[in-house]
């Protein structure tokens, strides 16, 4: 599998776009779609942690089937739990042969080989997780991990600001007011639909590149 070139320009595009958004669904969409295109992977999902149930609830996803997303509740104690407990990214090379995967059969049927999970923290508080899924077995390099980690932190701060503005008690409460992501995908276009994976050499080396968020 050809590894993409992820540089500071790519990270800047995504973080700049995230910093201008106020709606949580837009923040989530930019993050999962931007990472998927930038790393040229199968997909990406953003979860929010529910402290009452110890589950990870899906806030938004890109590139994965509805069947896989609805496979069952995601337990923070069973699904790559060490990442959430230790606060560090965890890479799973083979989902079919790793006890840290809660639903290995479902992952295999979805065509997933490897997963990178990066926790999202606000201070000492666990907000959720950002997970990247690949079709081919992938040994994630330091640059890949650092990139996803950086986006996860920016997403965390952006969602926390949404929570404060809306006067919500917990970050998980953000899900209650979010629009359906499937309908959102049809009515909005992000600046990363087909952009990161089609960067030319000239674009990567250019000083600046404008970002336009197109509203419905």
C-alpha positions in Angstrom: 0.0 0.0 0.0 1.4 3.4 -1.0 1.9 5.6 2.0 0.6 9.2 1.5 2.6 12.3 2.2 1.1 14.0 5.2 2.8 17.3 5.9 2.1 20.4 8.0 0.1 21.9 5.1 -2.4 19.1 5.3 -2.7 19.4 9.1 -3.0 23.2 8.8 -5.9 22.8 6.3 -7.8 20.6 8.6 -7.2 22.4 11.8 -7.9 25.8 10.2 -11.2 24.5 9.0 -12.1 23.1 12.4 -11.3 26.3 14.1 -13.9 28.2 12.1 -16.8 25.9 12.8 -19.4 26.1 15.5 -21.8 23.2 14.8 -20.6 19.9 16.2 -21.8 17.9 13.2 -19.7 20.0 10.9 -16.6 19.6 13.1 -17.0 15.8 13.1 -17.6 15.6 9.4 -14.5 17.7 8.6 -12.4 15.6 11.0 -13.4 12.1 9.8 -13.4 12.9 6.1 -10.3 15.0 6.2 -8.3 12.2 7.9 -9.6 9.6 5.6 -8.5 11.5 2.5 -5.2 12.7 4.0 -4.1 9.2 4.9 -5.8 7.5 2.0 -7.4 5.0 4.3 -10.7 3.1 4.3 -12.4 5.3 6.8 -12.4 7.1 10.1 -14.9 7.3 13.0 -15.2 9.8 15.9 -16.7 8.5 19.2 -17.8 10.3 22.2 -17.5 8.7 25.6 -20.6 8.1 27.7 -19.5 7.9 31.4 -22.9 6.6 32.5 -22.7 3.5 30.3 -18.9 3.2 29.8 -19.7 3.1 26.0 -18.3 4.9 23.0 -21.1 6.4 21.0 -20.6 7.2 17.4 -20.7 11.0 16.6 -19.8 10.6 13.0 -18.1 8.3 10.5 -16.7 8.3 7.0 -16.0 5.3 4.7 -17.6 2.6 6.8 -20.9 0.7 6.1 -24.1 1.1 8.2 -23.9 -2.6 8.9 -20.5 -2.3 10.5 -21.4 0.9 12.4 -24.5 -0.8 13.8 -22.7 -4.0 14.8 -23.4 -3.5 18.5 -22.5 -1.2 21.5 -18.8 -0.2 21.8 -17.5 -0.8 25.3 -14.8 1.5 26.5 -13.6 -1.5 28.6 -13.4 -4.0 25.8 -12.6 -2.0 22.6 -8.9 -1.0 22.5 -9.4 0.0 26.2 -5.7 0.7 26.9 -5.7 3.7 24.6 -8.6 5.2 26.6 -7.1 4.3 30.0 -3.5 5.3 29.3 -4.3 8.3 27.1 -2.0 7.2 24.3 -2.6 6.1 20.7 -2.8 2.4 20.1 -2.2 0.7 16.7 -3.7 -2.7 15.9 -1.9 -4.3 13.0 -4.2 -7.4 12.6 -7.8 -7.0 13.8 -8.5 -10.7 13.4 -5.8 -11.7 15.8 -5.8 -9.2 18.6 -7.7 -9.5 21.9 -8.1 -5.8 22.1 -10.7 -5.8 19.3 -14.3 -6.2 20.6 -15.8 -7.3 17.2 -13.1 -9.0 15.2 -15.5 -10.9 12.9 -17.4 -7.7 12.0 -14.1 -5.9 11.3 -13.0 -8.7 9.0 -16.3 -8.8 7.2 -16.0 -5.0 6.7 -12.7 -5.5 5.1 -10.7 -3.8 7.8 -7.1 -5.0 8.5 -5.6 -2.4 10.8 -6.9 0.2 13.2 -5.3 3.2 14.8 -7.1 4.6 17.9 -6.3 8.0 19.4 -8.0 9.1 22.6 -9.5 12.6 22.9 -8.9 14.3 26.2 -9.8 17.7 27.6 -7.4 18.1 30.5 -7.7 14.8 32.5 -11.3 14.2 31.2 -11.9 11.6 28.5 -14.0 13.0 25.8 -13.9 10.2 23.2 -11.7 8.6 20.6 -10.8 9.1 16.9 -10.2 5.8 15.1 -8.7 5.2 11.6 -9.4 2.0 9.6 -7.3 0.6 6.8 -8.1 -2.0 4.2 -4.5 -3.4 4.0 -2.3 -4.3 7.0 -0.6 -1.1 7.9 2.3 -0.5 10.3 1.4 3.1 11.4 4.5 5.3 11.4 5.2 8.0 13.9 4.1 10.7 11.4 0.7 9.0 10.9 0.2 8.7 14.7 1.2 12.3 15.4 -1.1 13.6 12.6 -4.2 11.7 14.0 -3.2 12.7 17.5 -3.0 16.4 16.6 -6.4 16.4 14.8 -7.9 14.5 17.8 -6.8 17.3 20.1 -8.1 20.0 17.9 -11.4 18.2 17.5 -11.6 17.8 21.3 -11.1 21.5 21.9 -13.7 22.4 19.2 -16.3 20.1 20.6 -15.7 21.3 24.2 -16.3 24.9 23.0 -19.6 23.7 21.4 -20.5 22.1 24.7 -19.8 25.4 26.6 -21.7 27.5 24.1 -24.7 25.3 24.3 -24.6 25.1 28.1 -24.4 21.3 28.1 -23.3 19.4 31.2 -21.3 16.7 29.5 -19.7 16.3 26.0 -21.9 13.2 25.3 -24.9 15.5 25.5 -23.7 17.1 22.2 -25.1 14.0 20.4 -28.6 14.8 21.4 -28.7 18.0 19.3 -26.7 16.8 16.3 -28.3 16.5 12.9 -28.3 13.1 11.1 -24.8 12.8 9.6 -26.2 10.9 6.5 -28.4 13.8 5.5 -25.7 16.3 6.4 -23.4 14.6 3.9 -25.9 15.2 1.1 -26.4 18.9 1.8 -22.8 20.1 2.7 -19.5 19.8 1.0 -16.3 19.9 2.9 -13.1 21.4 1.6 -11.5 18.0 1.9 -13.7 16.0 -0.5 -11.0 14.7 -2.8 -8.6 17.4 -1.9 -5.9 16.0 0.3 -5.5 12.8 -1.8 -5.1 14.9 -4.9 -2.5 17.4 -3.7 -0.1 18.2 -6.4 3.6 18.7 -5.6 3.2 22.4 -6.4 0.3 22.7 -3.8 2.3 20.9 -1.1 5.2 23.3 -1.7 3.1 26.5 -2.0 3.1 29.0 0.7 -0.7 29.3 1.2 -3.8 27.6 0.0 -7.3 29.1 0.6 -10.0 27.0 2.4 -13.6 27.5 1.5 -16.4 26.1 3.5 -19.5 25.8 1.3 -22.8 26.1 3.2 -26.0 24.4 2.1 
